Amino acid sequence: MINDVNSSGTAVAQSVIENTFEFMTPWVIVDGRKTALPGMASGSATGINERGDVVGGRGVPAS
């Protein structure tokens, strides 16, 4: 599921393993590469700025 794409084409999204918030894995696509959202164990990435930085998110911090 893609949540947002900026004007440069950088996307932010999450992979949904189960239909519950706790089992979503947030990630970003930068230069065509899928990368886990830093510091997040699960949840959703909600926004991205013009530089490709994730600017919003919610979820469970990585321990």
Distance bins in CASP14 RR format, pairs under 12 A and 6 or more apart:
PFRMAT RR
TARGET T0000
AUTHOR 0000-0000-0000
RMODE 2
METHOD distances of the structure
MODEL  1
1 11 0 0 0 0 0 1 0 0 0 0 0
1 12 0 0 0 0 0 1 0 0 0 0 0
1 13 1 0 1 0 0 0 0 0 0 0 0
1 14 1 0 1 0 0 0 0 0 0 0 0
1 15 1 0 0 1 0 0 0 0 0 0 0
1 16 1 0 0 1 0 0 0 0 0 0 0
1 17 0 0 0 0 0 1 0 0 0 0 0
1 19 0 0 0 0 0 1 0 0 0 0 0
1 24 0 0 0 0 1 0 0 0 0 0 0
1 25 0 0 0 0 0 1 0 0 0 0 0
1 26 0 0 0 0 0 1 0 0 0 0 0
1 27 0 0 0 0 0 1 0 0 0 0 0
1 43 0 0 0 0 0 1 0 0 0 0 0
1 44 0 0 0 0 1 0 0 0 0 0 0
1 45 0 0 0 0 0 1 0 0 0 0 0
1 46 0 0 0 0 0 1 0 0 0 0 0
2 9 0 0 0 0 0 1 0 0 0 0 0
2 10 0 0 0 0 0 1 0 0 0 0 0
2 11 1 0 1 0 0 0 0 0 0 0 0
2 12 1 0 0 1 0 0 0 0 0 0 0
2 13 1 0 1 0 0 0 0 0 0 0 0
2 14 0 0 0 0 1 0 0 0 0 0 0
2 15 0 0 0 0 0 1 0 0 0 0 0
2 16 0 0 0 0 0 1 0 0 0 0 0
2 26 0 0 0 0 0 1 0 0 0 0 0
2 27 0 0 0 0 0 1 0 0 0 0 0
2 28 0 0 0 0 0 1 0 0 0 0 0
2 29 0 0 0 0 1 0 0 0 0 0 0
2 34 0 0 0 0 0 1 0 0 0 0 0
2 44 0 0 0 0 0 1 0 0 0 0 0
2 45 0 0 0 0 1 0 0 0 0 0 0
2 46 0 0 0 0 0 1 0 0 0 0 0
2 47 0 0 0 0 0 1 0 0 0 0 0
2 48 0 0 0 0 0 1 0 0 0 0 0
3 10 0 0 0 0 0 1 0 0 0 0 0
3 11 1 0 0 1 0 0 0 0 0 0 0
3 12 1 0 1 0 0 0 0 0 0 0 0
3 13 1 0 1 0 0 0 0 0 0 0 0
3 14 1 0 0 1 0 0 0 0 0 0 0
3 15 0 0 0 0 0 1 0 0 0 0 0
3 16 0 0 0 0 0 1 0 0 0 0 0
3 24 0 0 0 0 0 1 0 0 0 0 0
3 26 0 0 0 0 1 0 0 0 0 0 0
3 27 0 0 0 0 0 1 0 0 0 0 0
3 28 0 0 0 0 1 0 0 0 0 0 0
3 29 0 0 0 0 0 1 0 0 0 0 0
3 37 0 0 0 0 0 1 0 0 0 0 0
3 43 0 0 0 0 0 1 0 0 0 0 0
3 44 1 0 0 1 0 0 0 0 0 0 0
3 45 1 0 1 0 0 0 0 0 0 0 0
3 46 1 0 1 0 0 0 0 0 0 0 0
3 47 1 0 0 1 0 0 0 0 0 0 0
3 48 0 0 0 0 1 0 0 0 0 0 0
3 54 0 0 0 0 1 0 0 0 0 0 0
3 55 0 0 0 0 0 1 0 0 0 0 0
3 56 0 0 0 0 1 0 0 0 0 0 0
3 57 0 0 0 0 1 0 0 0 0 0 0
3 58 0 0 0 0 0 1 0 0 0 0 0
4 10 0 0 0 0 1 0 0 0 0 0 0
4 11 1 0 0 1 0 0 0 0 0 0 0
4 12 1 0 1 0 0 0 0 0 0 0 0
4 13 0 0 0 0 1 0 0 0 0 0 0
4 14 0 0 0 0 0 1 0 0 0 0 0
4 26 0 0 0 0 0 1 0 0 0 0 0
4 28 0 0 0 0 1 0 0 0 0 0 0
4 29 0 0 0 0 0 1 0 0 0 0 0
4 44 0 0 0 0 0 1 0 0 0 0 0
4 45 1 0 0 1 0 0 0 0 0 0 0
4 46 1 0 0 1 0 0 0 0 0 0 0
4 47 1 0 1 0 0 0 0 0 0 0 0
4 48 1 0 1 0 0 0 0 0 0 0 0
4 49 0 0 0 0 1 0 0 0 0 0 0
4 50 0 0 0 0 0 1 0 0 0 0 0
4 52 0 0 0 0 0 1 0 0 0 0 0
4 53 0 0 0 0 0 1 0 0 0 0 0
4 54 0 0 0 0 1 0 0 0 0 0 0
4 55 0 0 0 0 1 0 0 0 0 0 0
4 56 0 0 0 0 1 0 0 0 0 0 0
4 57 0 0 0 0 0 1 0 0 0 0 0
5 11 1 0 1 0 0 0 0 0 0 0 0
5 12 1 0 0 1 0 0 0 0 0 0 0
5 13 0 0 0 0 1 0 0 0 0 0 0
5 28 0 0 0 0 0 1 0 0 0 0 0
5 29 0 0 0 0 1 0 0 0 0 0 0
5 30 0 0 0 0 0 1 0 0 0 0 0
5 32 0 0 0 0 0 1 0 0 0 0 0
5 45 0 0 0 0 0 1 0 0 0 0 0
5 47 0 0 0 0 1 0 0 0 0 0 0
5 48 1 0 0 1 0 0 0 0 0 0 0
5 49 0 0 0 0 0 1 0 0 0 0 0
5 50 0 0 0 0 0 1 0 0 0 0 0
5 52 0 0 0 0 0 1 0 0 0 0 0
6 12 0 0 0 0 1 0 0 0 0 0 0
6 28 0 0 0 0 0 1 0 0 0 0 0
6 29 0 0 0 0 0 1 0 0 0 0 0
6 30 0 0 0 0 0 1 0 0 0 0 0
6 47 0 0 0 0 1 0 0 0 0 0 0
6 48 1 0 1 0 0 0 0 0 0 0 0
6 49 1 0 0 1 0 0 0 0 0 0 0
6 50 1 0 1 0 0 0 0 0 0 0 0
6 51 0 0 0 0 1 0 0 0 0 0 0
6 52 1 0 1 0 0 0 0 0 0 0 0
6 53 0 0 0 0 1 0 0 0 0 0 0
6 54 0 0 0 0 0 1 0 0 0 0 0
6 55 0 0 0 0 1 0 0 0 0 0 0
7 48 0 0 0 0 0 1 0 0 0 0 0
7 49 0 0 0 0 0 1 0 0 0 0 0
7 50 1 0 0 1 0 0 0 0 0 0 0
7 51 0 0 0 0 0 1 0 0 0 0 0
7 52 0 0 0 0 0 1 0 0 0 0 0
8 29 0 0 0 0 0 1 0 0 0 0 0
8 30 0 0 0 0 1 0 0 0 0 0 0
8 31 0 0 0 0 0 1 0 0 0 0 0
8 32 0 0 0 0 0 1 0 0 0 0 0
8 48 0 0 0 0 1 0 0 0 0 0 0
8 49 0 0 0 0 1 0 0 0 0 0 0
8 50 1 0 0 1 0 0 0 0 0 0 0
8 51 0 0 0 0 1 0 0 0 0 0 0
8 52 1 0 0 1 0 0 0 0 0 0 0
8 53 0 0 0 0 0 1 0 0 0 0 0
9 28 0 0 0 0 0 1 0 0 0 0 0
9 29 0 0 0 0 1 0 0 0 0 0 0
9 30 0 0 0 0 1 0 0 0 0 0 0
9 31 0 0 0 0 1 0 0 0 0 0 0
9 32 0 0 0 0 1 0 0 0 0 0 0
9 48 0 0 0 0 1 0 0 0 0 0 0
9 50 0 0 0 0 0 1 0 0 0 0 0
9 51 0 0 0 0 0 1 0 0 0 0 0
9 52 0 0 0 0 1 0 0 0 0 0 0
10 28 1 0 0 1 0 0 0 0 0 0 0
10 29 1 0 0 1 0 0 0 0 0 0 0
10 30 1 0 1 0 0 0 0 0 0 0 0
10 31 0 0 0 0 1 0 0 0 0 0 0
10 32 0 0 0 0 1 0 0 0 0 0 0
10 33 0 0 0 0 0 1 0 0 0 0 0
10 34 0 0 0 0 0 1 0 0 0 0 0
10 35 0 0 0 0 0 1 0 0 0 0 0
10 45 0 0 0 0 0 1 0 0 0 0 0
10 47 0 0 0 0 0 1 0 0 0 0 0
10 48 1 0 1 0 0 0 0 0 0 0 0
10 49 0 0 0 0 1 0 0 0 0 0 0
10 50 0 0 0 0 1 0 0 0 0 0 0
10 51 0 0 0 0 1 0 0 0 0 0 0
10 52 1 0 1 0 0 0 0 0 0 0 0
10 53 0 0 0 0 1 0 0 0 0 0 0
10 54 0 0 0 0 1 0 0 0 0 0 0
10 55 0 0 0 0 0 1 0 0 0 0 0
11 26 0 0 0 0 0 1 0 0 0 0 0
11 27 0 0 0 0 1 0 0 0 0 0 0
11 28 1 0 0 1 0 0 0 0 0 0 0
11 29 1 0 1 0 0 0 0 0 0 0 0
11 30 0 0 0 0 1 0 0 0 0 0 0
11 31 0 0 0 0 0 1 0 0 0 0 0
11 32 0 0 0 0 1 0 0 0 0 0 0
11 33 0 0 0 0 0 1 0 0 0 0 0
11 34 0 0 0 0 1 0 0 0 0 0 0
11 35 0 0 0 0 0 1 0 0 0 0 0
11 45 0 0 0 0 1 0 0 0 0 0 0
11 47 0 0 0 0 1 0 0 0 0 0 0
11 48 1 0 0 1 0 0 0 0 0 0 0
11 52 0 0 0 0 1 0 0 0 0 0 0
11 54 0 0 0 0 0 1 0 0 0 0 0
12 26 1 0 0 1 0 0 0 0 0 0 0
12 27 1 0 0 1 0 0 0 0 0 0 0
12 28 1 0 1 0 0 0 0 0 0 0 0
12 29 1 0 0 1 0 0 0 0 0 0 0
12 30 0 0 0 0 1 0 0 0 0 0 0
12 34 0 0 0 0 0 1 0 0 0 0 0
12 35 0 0 0 0 0 1 0 0 0 0 0
12 36 0 0 0 0 0 1 0 0 0 0 0
12 37 1 0 0 1 0 0 0 0 0 0 0
12 40 0 0 0 0 0 1 0 0 0 0 0
12 44 0 0 0 0 1 0 0 0 0 0 0
12 45 1 0 1 0 0 0 0 0 0 0 0
12 46 1 0 0 1 0 0 0 0 0 0 0
12 47 1 0 1 0 0 0 0 0 0 0 0
12 48 1 0 1 0 0 0 0 0 0 0 0
12 49 0 0 0 0 1 0 0 0 0 0 0
12 52 0 0 0 0 1 0 0 0 0 0 0
12 53 0 0 0 0 1 0 0 0 0 0 0
12 54 1 0 1 0 0 0 0 0 0 0 0
12 55 0 0 0 0 1 0 0 0 0 0 0
12 56 0 0 0 0 1 0 0 0 0 0 0
12 57 0 0 0 0 1 0 0 0 0 0 0
13 24 0 0 0 0 1 0 0 0 0 0 0
13 25 0 0 0 0 1 0 0 0 0 0 0
13 26 1 0 0 1 0 0 0 0 0 0 0
13 27 1 0 0 1 0 0 0 0 0 0 0
13 28 1 0 0 1 0 0 0 0 0 0 0
13 29 1 0 0 1 0 0 0 0 0 0 0
13 30 0 0 0 0 0 1 0 0 0 0 0
13 32 0 0 0 0 0 1 0 0 0 0 0
13 34 0 0 0 0 1 0 0 0 0 0 0
13 35 0 0 0 0 0 1 0 0 0 0 0
13 36 0 0 0 0 0 1 0 0 0 0 0
13 37 0 0 0 0 1 0 0 0 0 0 0
13 43 0 0 0 0 0 1 0 0 0 0 0
13 44 0 0 0 0 1 0 0 0 0 0 0
13 45 1 0 0 1 0 0 0 0 0 0 0
13 46 0 0 0 0 0 1 0 0 0 0 0
13 47 0 0 0 0 1 0 0 0 0 0 0
13 48 0 0 0 0 1 0 0 0 0 0 0
13 54 0 0 0 0 0 1 0 0 0 0 0
13 57 0 0 0 0 0 1 0 0 0 0 0
14 21 0 0 0 0 1 0 0 0 0 0 0
14 22 0 0 0 0 0 1 0 0 0 0 0
14 23 0 0 0 0 0 1 0 0 0 0 0
14 24 1 0 1 0 0 0 0 0 0 0 0
14 25 1 0 0 1 0 0 0 0 0 0 0
14 26 1 0 1 0 0 0 0 0 0 0 0
14 27 1 0 0 1 0 0 0 0 0 0 0
14 28 0 0 0 0 1 0 0 0 0 0 0
14 29 0 0 0 0 0 1 0 0 0 0 0
14 34 0 0 0 0 0 1 0 0 0 0 0
14 36 0 0 0 0 0 1 0 0 0 0 0
14 37 0 0 0 0 1 0 0 0 0 0 0
14 40 0 0 0 0 1 0 0 0 0 0 0
14 42 0 0 0 0 1 0 0 0 0 0 0
14 43 1 0 0 1 0 0 0 0 0 0 0
14 44 1 0 1 0 0 0 0 0 0 0 0
14 45 1 0 0 1 0 0 0 0 0 0 0
14 46 0 0 0 0 1 0 0 0 0 0 0
14 47 0 0 0 0 0 1 0 0 0 0 0
14 54 0 0 0 0 0 1 0 0 0 0 0
14 57 0 0 0 0 1 0 0 0 0 0 0
14 58 0 0 0 0 0 1 0 0 0 0 0
14 59 0 0 0 0 1 0 0 0 0 0 0
15 23 0 0 0 0 1 0 0 0 0 0 0
15 24 1 0 0 1 0 0 0 0 0 0 0
15 25 1 0 1 0 0 0 0 0 0 0 0
15 26 0 0 0 0 1 0 0 0 0 0 0
15 27 1 0 0 1 0 0 0 0 0 0 0
15 28 0 0 0 0 0 1 0 0 0 0 0
15 29 0 0 0 0 0 1 0 0 0 0 0
15 34 0 0 0 0 1 0 0 0 0 0 0
15 36 0 0 0 0 1 0 0 0 0 0 0
15 37 0 0 0 0 0 1 0 0 0 0 0
15 42 0 0 0 0 0 1 0 0 0 0 0
15 43 0 0 0 0 0 1 0 0 0 0 0
15 44 0 0 0 0 0 1 0 0 0 0 0
15 45 0 0 0 0 0 1 0 0 0 0 0
16 22 0 0 0 0 0 1 0 0 0 0 0
16 23 1 0 0 1 0 0 0 0 0 0 0
16 24 1 0 1 0 0 0 0 0 0 0 0
16 25 0 0 0 0 1 0 0 0 0 0 0
16 26 0 0 0 0 0 1 0 0 0 0 0
16 27 0 0 0 0 0 1 0 0 0 0 0
16 42 0 0 0 0 0 1 0 0 0 0 0
16 43 0 0 0 0 1 0 0 0 0 0 0
16 44 0 0 0 0 1 0 0 0 0 0 0
17 23 1 0 1 0 0 0 0 0 0 0 0
17 24 1 0 0 1 0 0 0 0 0 0 0
17 25 1 0 0 1 0 0 0 0 0 0 0
17 26 0 0 0 0 0 1 0 0 0 0 0
17 42 0 0 0 0 1 0 0 0 0 0 0
17 43 0 0 0 0 0 1 0 0 0 0 0
18 24 0 0 0 0 1 0 0 0 0 0 0
18 25 0 0 0 0 0 1 0 0 0 0 0
18 42 0 0 0 0 0 1 0 0 0 0 0
18 43 0 0 0 0 0 1 0 0 0 0 0
20 42 0 0 0 0 1 0 0 0 0 0 0
20 43 0 0 0 0 0 1 0 0 0 0 0
20 44 0 0 0 0 0 1 0 0 0 0 0
20 59 0 0 0 0 0 1 0 0 0 0 0
20 60 0 0 0 0 0 1 0 0 0 0 0
21 42 1 0 0 1 0 0 0 0 0 0 0
21 43 1 0 0 1 0 0 0 0 0 0 0
21 44 1 0 0 1 0 0 0 0 0 0 0
21 57 0 0 0 0 0 1 0 0 0 0 0
21 58 0 0 0 0 1 0 0 0 0 0 0
21 59 1 0 0 1 0 0 0 0 0 0 0
21 60 0 0 0 0 1 0 0 0 0 0 0
22 41 0 0 0 0 1 0 0 0 0 0 0
22 42 1 0 1 0 0 0 0 0 0 0 0
22 43 1 0 0 1 0 0 0 0 0 0 0
22 44 0 0 0 0 0 1 0 0 0 0 0
22 58 0 0 0 0 0 1 0 0 0 0 0
22 59 0 0 0 0 1 0 0 0 0 0 0
22 60 1 0 0 1 0 0 0 0 0 0 0
23 41 0 0 0 0 0 1 0 0 0 0 0
23 42 1 0 0 1 0 0 0 0 0 0 0
23 43 0 0 0 0 1 0 0 0 0 0 0
23 44 0 0 0 0 0 1 0 0 0 0 0
23 59 0 0 0 0 0 1 0 0 0 0 0
23 60 0 0 0 0 0 1 0 0 0 0 0
24 36 0 0 0 0 0 1 0 0 0 0 0
24 37 0 0 0 0 0 1 0 0 0 0 0
24 40 0 0 0 0 1 0 0 0 0 0 0
24 41 0 0 0 0 0 1 0 0 0 0 0
24 42 1 0 1 0 0 0 0 0 0 0 0
24 43 1 0 1 0 0 0 0 0 0 0 0
24 44 1 0 1 0 0 0 0 0 0 0 0
24 45 0 0 0 0 1 0 0 0 0 0 0
24 46 0 0 0 0 0 1 0 0 0 0 0
24 57 0 0 0 0 0 1 0 0 0 0 0
24 58 0 0 0 0 1 0 0 0 0 0 0
24 59 0 0 0 0 1 0 0 0 0 0 0
24 60 0 0 0 0 1 0 0 0 0 0 0
25 34 0 0 0 0 0 1 0 0 0 0 0
25 35 0 0 0 0 0 1 0 0 0 0 0
25 36 1 0 0 1 0 0 0 0 0 0 0
25 37 0 0 0 0 1 0 0 0 0 0 0
25 39 0 0 0 0 0 1 0 0 0 0 0
25 40 0 0 0 0 1 0 0 0 0 0 0
25 41 0 0 0 0 1 0 0 0 0 0 0
25 42 1 0 0 1 0 0 0 0 0 0 0
25 43 1 0 0 1 0 0 0 0 0 0 0
25 44 0 0 0 0 1 0 0 0 0 0 0
25 45 0 0 0 0 1 0 0 0 0 0 0
25 59 0 0 0 0 0 1 0 0 0 0 0
25 60 0 0 0 0 0 1 0 0 0 0 0
25 62 0 0 0 0 0 1 0 0 0 0 0
26 34 0 0 0 0 0 1 0 0 0 0 0
26 35 0 0 0 0 0 1 0 0 0 0 0
26 36 1 0 0 1 0 0 0 0 0 0 0
26 37 1 1 0 0 0 0 0 0 0 0 0
26 38 0 0 0 0 1 0 0 0 0 0 0
26 39 0 0 0 0 1 0 0 0 0 0 0
26 40 1 0 1 0 0 0 0 0 0 0 0
26 41 0 0 0 0 1 0 0 0 0 0 0
26 42 1 0 0 1 0 0 0 0 0 0 0
26 43 1 0 1 0 0 0 0 0 0 0 0
26 44 1 0 1 0 0 0 0 0 0 0 0
26 45 1 0 1 0 0 0 0 0 0 0 0
26 46 0 0 0 0 1 0 0 0 0 0 0
26 47 0 0 0 0 0 1 0 0 0 0 0
26 48 0 0 0 0 0 1 0 0 0 0 0
26 54 0 0 0 0 1 0 0 0 0 0 0
26 56 0 0 0 0 1 0 0 0 0 0 0
26 57 1 0 0 1 0 0 0 0 0 0 0
26 58 0 0 0 0 1 0 0 0 0 0 0
26 59 1 0 0 1 0 0 0 0 0 0 0
26 60 0 0 0 0 0 1 0 0 0 0 0
26 61 0 0 0 0 0 1 0 0 0 0 0
26 62 0 0 0 0 0 1 0 0 0 0 0
27 33 0 0 0 0 1 0 0 0 0 0 0
27 34 1 0 1 0 0 0 0 0 0 0 0
27 35 1 0 0 1 0 0 0 0 0 0 0
27 36 1 0 1 0 0 0 0 0 0 0 0
27 37 1 0 1 0 0 0 0 0 0 0 0
27 38 0 0 0 0 0 1 0 0 0 0 0
27 39 0 0 0 0 0 1 0 0 0 0 0
27 40 0 0 0 0 1 0 0 0 0 0 0
27 42 0 0 0 0 0 1 0 0 0 0 0
27 43 0 0 0 0 0 1 0 0 0 0 0
27 44 0 0 0 0 0 1 0 0 0 0 0
27 45 1 0 0 1 0 0 0 0 0 0 0
27 48 0 0 0 0 0 1 0 0 0 0 0
27 54 0 0 0 0 1 0 0 0 0 0 0
27 57 0 0 0 0 0 1 0 0 0 0 0
28 34 1 0 0 1 0 0 0 0 0 0 0
28 35 1 0 1 0 0 0 0 0 0 0 0
28 36 0 0 0 0 1 0 0 0 0 0 0
28 37 1 0 0 1 0 0 0 0 0 0 0
28 38 0 0 0 0 1 0 0 0 0 0 0
28 40 0 0 0 0 0 1 0 0 0 0 0
28 44 0 0 0 0 0 1 0 0 0 0 0
28 45 1 0 0 1 0 0 0 0 0 0 0
28 46 0 0 0 0 0 1 0 0 0 0 0
28 47 0 0 0 0 1 0 0 0 0 0 0
28 48 1 0 0 1 0 0 0 0 0 0 0
28 49 0 0 0 0 0 1 0 0 0 0 0
28 51 0 0 0 0 0 1 0 0 0 0 0
28 52 1 0 0 1 0 0 0 0 0 0 0
28 53 0 0 0 0 1 0 0 0 0 0 0
28 54 1 0 1 0 0 0 0 0 0 0 0
28 55 0 0 0 0 0 1 0 0 0 0 0
28 56 0 0 0 0 0 1 0 0 0 0 0
28 57 0 0 0 0 0 1 0 0 0 0 0
29 35 1 0 0 1 0 0 0 0 0 0 0
29 36 0 0 0 0 0 1 0 0 0 0 0
29 37 0 0 0 0 0 1 0 0 0 0 0
29 45 0 0 0 0 0 1 0 0 0 0 0
29 48 0 0 0 0 1 0 0 0 0 0 0
29 52 0 0 0 0 1 0 0 0 0 0 0
29 54 0 0 0 0 0 1 0 0 0 0 0
30 36 0 0 0 0 0 1 0 0 0 0 0
30 37 0 0 0 0 0 1 0 0 0 0 0
30 38 0 0 0 0 0 1 0 0 0 0 0
30 48 0 0 0 0 1 0 0 0 0 0 0
30 51 0 0 0 0 0 1 0 0 0 0 0
30 52 1 0 0 1 0 0 0 0 0 0 0
30 53 0 0 0 0 1 0 0 0 0 0 0
30 54 0 0 0 0 0 1 0 0 0 0 0
31 52 0 0 0 0 0 1 0 0 0 0 0
34 45 0 0 0 0 0 1 0 0 0 0 0
35 45 0 0 0 0 0 1 0 0 0 0 0
35 52 0 0 0 0 0 1 0 0 0 0 0
35 54 0 0 0 0 0 1 0 0 0 0 0
36 42 0 0 0 0 0 1 0 0 0 0 0
36 43 0 0 0 0 0 1 0 0 0 0 0
36 45 0 0 0 0 1 0 0 0 0 0 0
36 54 0 0 0 0 0 1 0 0 0 0 0
36 62 0 0 0 0 1 0 0 0 0 0 0
37 43 0 0 0 0 1 0 0 0 0 0 0
37 44 0 0 0 0 1 0 0 0 0 0 0
37 45 1 0 1 0 0 0 0 0 0 0 0
37 46 0 0 0 0 0 1 0 0 0 0 0
37 47 0 0 0 0 0 1 0 0 0 0 0
37 48 0 0 0 0 0 1 0 0 0 0 0
37 53 0 0 0 0 0 1 0 0 0 0 0
37 54 1 0 0 1 0 0 0 0 0 0 0
37 55 0 0 0 0 0 1 0 0 0 0 0
37 56 0 0 0 0 1 0 0 0 0 0 0
37 57 1 0 0 1 0 0 0 0 0 0 0
37 58 0 0 0 0 0 1 0 0 0 0 0
37 59 0 0 0 0 1 0 0 0 0 0 0
37 60 0 0 0 0 0 1 0 0 0 0 0
37 61 0 0 0 0 0 1 0 0 0 0 0
37 62 0 0 0 0 1 0 0 0 0 0 0
38 45 0 0 0 0 0 1 0 0 0 0 0
38 53 0 0 0 0 0 1 0 0 0 0 0
38 54 0 0 0 0 1 0 0 0 0 0 0
38 57 0 0 0 0 0 1 0 0 0 0 0
38 61 0 0 0 0 0 1 0 0 0 0 0
38 62 0 0 0 0 1 0 0 0 0 0 0
39 45 0 0 0 0 0 1 0 0 0 0 0
39 54 0 0 0 0 0 1 0 0 0 0 0
39 57 0 0 0 0 0 1 0 0 0 0 0
39 59 0 0 0 0 0 1 0 0 0 0 0
39 60 0 0 0 0 1 0 0 0 0 0 0
39 61 1 0 0 1 0 0 0 0 0 0 0
39 62 1 0 1 0 0 0 0 0 0 0 0
39 63 0 0 0 0 1 0 0 0 0 0 0
40 46 0 0 0 0 0 1 0 0 0 0 0
40 54 0 0 0 0 1 0 0 0 0 0 0
40 56 0 0 0 0 0 1 0 0 0 0 0
40 57 1 0 0 1 0 0 0 0 0 0 0
40 58 0 0 0 0 1 0 0 0 0 0 0
40 59 1 0 0 1 0 0 0 0 0 0 0
40 60 1 0 0 1 0 0 0 0 0 0 0
40 61 1 0 0 1 0 0 0 0 0 0 0
40 62 1 0 0 1 0 0 0 0 0 0 0
40 63 0 0 0 0 0 1 0 0 0 0 0
41 59 1 0 0 1 0 0 0 0 0 0 0
41 60 1 0 1 0 0 0 0 0 0 0 0
41 61 1 0 0 1 0 0 0 0 0 0 0
41 62 1 0 1 0 0 0 0 0 0 0 0
41 63 1 0 0 1 0 0 0 0 0 0 0
42 57 0 0 0 0 0 1 0 0 0 0 0
42 58 0 0 0 0 0 1 0 0 0 0 0
42 59 1 0 0 1 0 0 0 0 0 0 0
42 60 1 0 1 0 0 0 0 0 0 0 0
42 61 0 0 0 0 1 0 0 0 0 0 0
42 62 0 0 0 0 1 0 0 0 0 0 0
42 63 0 0 0 0 0 1 0 0 0 0 0
43 54 0 0 0 0 0 1 0 0 0 0 0
43 56 0 0 0 0 0 1 0 0 0 0 0
43 57 1 0 0 1 0 0 0 0 0 0 0
43 58 1 0 0 1 0 0 0 0 0 0 0
43 59 1 1 0 0 0 0 0 0 0 0 0
43 60 1 0 0 1 0 0 0 0 0 0 0
43 61 0 0 0 0 1 0 0 0 0 0 0
43 62 0 0 0 0 0 1 0 0 0 0 0
44 54 0 0 0 0 0 1 0 0 0 0 0
44 56 0 0 0 0 1 0 0 0 0 0 0
44 57 1 0 0 1 0 0 0 0 0 0 0
44 58 1 0 1 0 0 0 0 0 0 0 0
44 59 1 0 0 1 0 0 0 0 0 0 0
44 60 0 0 0 0 0 1 0 0 0 0 0
45 52 0 0 0 0 0 1 0 0 0 0 0
45 53 0 0 0 0 0 1 0 0 0 0 0
45 54 1 0 1 0 0 0 0 0 0 0 0
45 55 0 0 0 0 1 0 0 0 0 0 0
45 56 1 0 0 1 0 0 0 0 0 0 0
45 57 1 0 1 0 0 0 0 0 0 0 0
45 58 0 0 0 0 1 0 0 0 0 0 0
45 59 0 0 0 0 1 0 0 0 0 0 0
46 54 0 0 0 0 1 0 0 0 0 0 0
46 55 0 0 0 0 1 0 0 0 0 0 0
46 56 1 0 1 0 0 0 0 0 0 0 0
46 57 1 0 1 0 0 0 0 0 0 0 0
46 58 1 0 0 1 0 0 0 0 0 0 0
46 59 0 0 0 0 1 0 0 0 0 0 0
47 53 0 0 0 0 1 0 0 0 0 0 0
47 54 1 0 0 1 0 0 0 0 0 0 0
47 55 1 0 1 0 0 0 0 0 0 0 0
47 56 1 0 1 0 0 0 0 0 0 0 0
47 57 1 0 0 1 0 0 0 0 0 0 0
47 58 0 0 0 0 0 1 0 0 0 0 0
48 54 1 0 1 0 0 0 0 0 0 0 0
48 55 1 0 0 1 0 0 0 0 0 0 0
48 56 0 0 0 0 1 0 0 0 0 0 0
48 57 0 0 0 0 0 1 0 0 0 0 0
49 55 1 0 1 0 0 0 0 0 0 0 0
49 56 0 0 0 0 1 0 0 0 0 0 0
END
